[in-house]
Structures are given as C-alpha cells and as structure tokens.
Amino acid sequence: MIIPNFKRLPKHIGFIPDGNRRWAQSKGLPKEAGYNYGIDPGFELYKICLELGINEITFYGFTVDNTKRPPEQRKAFQKACVDAVMKLANRDAELLVIGNTDSPMFPKELLPFTKRVKFGQGLIKVNFLVNYGWHWDLNYTLRKKGFTGDWSHDSLIKSIASSDISRIDLIVRWGGRRRLSGFLPVQSIYADFYVVDELWPDFRPEQFFRALEWYQEQDVTLGG
Amino acid sequence: MIIPNFKRLPKHIGFIPDGNRRWAQSKGLPKEAGYNYGIDPGFELYKICLELGINEITFYGFTVDNTKRPPEQRKAFQKACVDAVMKLANRDAELLVIGNTDSPMFPKELLPFTKRVKFGQGLIKVNFLVNYGWHWDLNYTLRKKGFTGDWSHDSLIKSIASSDISRIDLIVRWGGRRRLSGFLPVQSIYADFYVVDELWPDFRPEQFFRALEWYQEQDVTLGG
C-alpha cells in the first residue's frame, strides 16, 4: 500500500466504526453478523497510523447504552471487541481499554488492559472504549476522593475516568451519521469531525487518506 | 418568506454562528466589524423557528477562551451579544443567558437574563451562551453543595451549570468548520451536526431549510 505524504498530521485520531448492522443487512445476513467484519478494517487502520507516526488512536467499541440491544447483537460486538484487542496484543502498541468494569457487560478477558500495557517498543497508543458511557466518564470526578478544589480545564481532564486518553484532533466516523454519540465528550471538544458515508466493513484506506487530506487544510485555534 | 413543510422537526436546535471575522476581512473591514452583521441573521432564525413551532433554540455567543482575543474584538462580540438579547427582549420568547457571571468579561446588562425571563406568551425558549466555558459548565457539579450521590445520566444533566438547557437534536454551524468548539458538550452528545460552508453574516434562510431537510432524513437512536 502506498501511503501519501501529508504536510500536517493529527497527533490523536478517534475512530467511530459505525454501520456494521446496516452492512450485514445489505448482504442478507443477520444484523449481528456484521461485527466480525469490522476487525480487519481496525487492524488496517492501526497499521497505517503506525506507518504515519500517529501518536495515539482511539476506537469506539461499544457503550453502556448499546448493551440494551438484543443479546445476540450484544454478544457479537463484545466478542468483536475482545478479538480486536487480542489481535493487537502482540503488535507494537501501548494498549488501553477504558470502560465501566463494574458491570457484567464488560468482557472479563479485557480486564488486564484497563491499565495501559506496552507491547514491543510501544510506538503508538491504541485505546478502545469498551462498555463506555459518557455519563460514567464524567461522573467519575464526583466518585473520587481527595478532590483538591482546582476547577481549571487541566484539572477537569485529569479528573474524568478517561483521563489517560489525551485531547483528540480528528474524529473519523464511518457509516454516514454526523453525530458524536457520546464519544469522549471532553477530549472531543476541539476535534475536527470527518464523516465517511461508506459503512465500516466497507473500509478502504483511501477513505482515511481523504480525511487526512481534509484535516491538513483545517486551522487549529482551540477557541483562541 | 415561504417556509417549506417538514415531516419531522428537531425540538431543540443549537446554532454556532461562525465566520464573522473572516467575513469582515473579505469585505476589507477590520475583523471586529463583522460581529455587528451577525445580529440580524440571528433574529431571522428566531422568526423562522417561531413560525415552525420549534420548542427551544440556543445561540453560541462567546466563550471564556474567546475573551483572550484582542480587546477591540472582545468588545465587539460582547456588544453584539447584548444587542442580540435586547432585540429579542420585547418579542415572544423565554430568554435565558448562560455563562460565567463571576468574571468581568460577562456583560452586566445581561445579568437580569441569567434566570429565564418570559416575554409575551413565551412561545419559544431562546438561550444565549455568553462568556460560556465547557469546563466551567461541567465543573459546576463539583461546586454545588448537597450532592445526593445519584450517578445517573439524568442526575448529571441536572448537576451542570447549563442544566436549564435541554438535550439538543440538531446543531447547525456556519462558516465551514466541522467541530463543536466546546458547545454544550453534555447536551450535544446525540445531536446531529450540520455544517453550512457560508459565513454567518451571509446567512440566508435556505441554508437553514437545507439543514432541516437533511435532519428529517436522519434516524434517532440515542445509542440504542
């Protein structure tokens, strides 16, 4: 694969891999069959980002709200998340899984990754949101003891459950929907948001390259 | 003006009126001259939303971060916000101004509107974010006394500084940037995001109608 040159790259990219169920239906498959086709695209993205020298990437796995879906779908996306993390566990990466581990919906196999684990040289940080909930994330501040009374921006970022995940520069969402759907609200505050109309299992590298081409033309102001 | 029919309308719409400075520069004016041309477009939007029967609209005025800009710009957008609120103060609306009033950057003229004020029949809620900061908004929870220990989604929404502003269905941003820039992170979690490439002072009703046409084709899942 030939990777184009970019004059300015995001340090941290968030990926929202949406459209697995619609893709399955379009192929005459049951909805839950789509998730398994979402693992290879994620691995492809990891390889491209590693090659480009991106510092950090975050994948939206599943949310607390998603677990209310029919059990066959829930089991399928839980398994896909476990498989996706395991597929990276022998590659060069620093892995972190963030989500509500106090719930039976959190896959036990992923508990070892809830503190960042380094593989190889740890060239890229790779985060997975698994049984993640934006209210769980933000409320974490209130559950913590020893709050220092510092109300600053930095202090807030440090006090949320996902505080080991840095500010996001670019979010790429597959599947045509133009919404964040609860994806890391604090880290996404200043993120540029690019939508790919194709469904996630139809991932092609060119879709991502177009997002990066668009991104390099955006300004960065952070509200200033 | 002929307003089209829509089969499904958002209950609450957020407006990000960006591009005043770029517009001024394109006309050979100093950057700060652009804000004054942003008042009439906001009033037009108010009239259209009233006619359509929209329940609530929220305008992004200025943020705590914005006040770090050069003083002539800051004074210009502060004045534009005051003028915009005053222009609605005799119309049919329930007005609310949300922002950090503990700072000298908050215009004193708007203090009477920091609790919702009803004019006429109060047919539509109109919110203005003035000297707003997302960290100020979210941190408010921690400053409050009497926290009940309820960690739910509803409880979180009730505990932020902007708790009188409801969940947003559609966000329309003028000026081409595809980012939220700190706009009500909790209420925007499930909002559909539509970007108008034209700059805010170049507002035309058709731009908004296209956003509504697009919105009515979107599904509403709230993560389910």
Contacts between the chains, C-beta under 8 A, distances in Angstrom:
chain1	res1	chain2	res2	distance
A	63	B	223	5.6
A	65	B	222	7.0
A	65	B	223	3.3
A	65	B	224	6.2
A	66	B	223	6.2
A	66	B	224	7.9
A	68	B	224	5.9
A	69	B	224	7.0
A	133	B	153	8.0
A	134	B	186	7.9
A	134	B	189	5.8
A	135	B	151	7.6
A	135	B	152	7.1
A	135	B	153	4.4
A	135	B	156	4.9
A	136	B	151	7.8
A	138	B	138	6.5
A	138	B	156	6.1
A	138	B	186	7.5
A	139	B	151	4.8
A	139	B	156	5.7
A	141	B	141	7.3
A	141	B	142	6.4
A	142	B	141	6.4
A	142	B	142	6.9
A	142	B	147	6.6
A	142	B	151	7.2
A	143	B	151	7.1
A	147	B	142	6.6
A	151	B	135	7.5
A	151	B	136	7.7
A	151	B	139	4.7
A	151	B	142	7.2
A	151	B	143	7.1
A	152	B	135	7.1
A	153	B	135	4.4
A	156	B	135	4.9
A	156	B	138	6.1
A	156	B	139	5.7
A	177	B	192	7.7
A	177	B	218	7.3
A	178	B	192	5.7
A	178	B	193	4.7
A	178	B	194	6.8
A	178	B	218	7.9
A	179	B	190	6.2
A	179	B	191	6.1
A	179	B	192	5.2
A	179	B	193	6.0
A	180	B	180	7.8
A	180	B	188	7.2
A	180	B	189	6.6
A	180	B	190	8.0
A	180	B	191	7.9
A	180	B	193	7.8
A	181	B	189	7.3
A	181	B	190	6.4
A	181	B	223	5.9
A	182	B	189	4.9
A	182	B	190	7.2
A	182	B	223	6.1
A	185	B	185	4.2
A	185	B	186	6.9
A	185	B	188	7.8
A	185	B	189	6.4
A	186	B	134	7.9
A	186	B	138	7.5
A	186	B	185	6.9
A	188	B	180	7.2
A	188	B	185	7.8
A	189	B	134	5.8
A	189	B	180	6.6
A	189	B	181	7.3
A	189	B	182	4.9
A	189	B	185	6.3
A	190	B	179	6.2
A	190	B	180	8.0
A	190	B	181	6.4
A	190	B	182	7.2
A	191	B	179	6.1
A	191	B	180	7.9
A	192	B	177	7.7
A	192	B	178	5.7
A	192	B	179	5.2
A	193	B	178	4.7
A	193	B	179	6.0
A	193	B	180	7.8
A	193	B	193	6.7
A	194	B	178	6.9
A	218	B	177	7.3
A	218	B	178	7.9
A	222	B	65	7.0
A	223	B	63	5.7
A	223	B	65	3.2
A	223	B	66	6.2
A	223	B	181	5.9
A	223	B	182	6.2
A	224	B	65	6.2
A	224	B	66	7.8
A	224	B	68	5.9
A	224	B	69	7.0
